[in-house]
């Protein structure tokens, strides 16, 4: 067994890919005061604002550093379905992104709620909606990935929903708190070893 050094300016994580190869049996949806709304062609700024609100605690940064043209080519693609989770006041408090660009597959690209809602059972409600929408006609595989930077219960949550782990990889990347993409206090569970550039 050996340890691989990681530069102070980088973060390393283990990424696990999970999949379903058959539509799960329907389950009753938990009650929720939240609702889902199709987010038709959101602007890059609006999309990134919600992406950061949901994902900053887990160091989501990929869509924050993507240029507008590249981001729009994804989020405005007719084979990518983006839904906003709305609270009773109509405020966006979560997101669901389903990517159908690969024939016969649906990637659960982004799935999350703002930190204030984590641990209240709303994730099960959102997953029920996600799976109902993902398993459209012609889909043979629904998949998702999670990593060790995510909520500690994320992997167990996906497995409880019926996903099976199929691959594991190590990913390293520049710490988005060091580069200034995310604030230094984002993801306090991940040690920040270098000062901001």
Steps between C-alpha positions, in 0.01 A plus 500: 500500500631845414392861530515737203587860584257770387619858454375751758321687221306192392225275632473126450181300517376150426222508241253211496274441201169329572237375259157344461433263213127460560221733606442462875161406637289809563500626857270759652656844495560650843296809573677827430426869514740538207416476132691444180486738206657460159781751465476582133819649360630671817755777458860409588498741797176362644612141448839560661344679799283198586782257416722682752229521769441126476852379429751727674492292822614201291749692281288488184684735270507360145209706371631813675823503297343400168471782248148610404505340156598158636252522788214603269581215262418265789220667692310606186542166325156348433627166635589651839211549742554752780250544779508741790375401844279781630392572856146620580606860430631402155867535597741259332641270768628206299569362159460189293680453171439197280723445197353286220765587238640146498246274323335250736643668809414765751768655716379653821749783447413724793270426789494710812333729747627806684673411827207618713283217360750216535393233747127579486398213271460727200771310313278189484220711354737646241643157414150363443440776246843452347448131438148549365639744243824312426335173403339626183436278199822361352714554810688185600745648749474779756825599665647745745833566661587616847828562674655514844454880502120459491275467802618201706168325444490558121634160398262317735212717380558405136534133589177510701329649193604191302827604337790252493864612514690399185827697487728699727767752397726753669463858377727792581435862408602852595326596821229748392539685830866565423426620146223730631213322323341417837539681831768380740234388750325267252512130589652534848516119521778510236821650641624808313878459495612791283424869512296663225686612191 
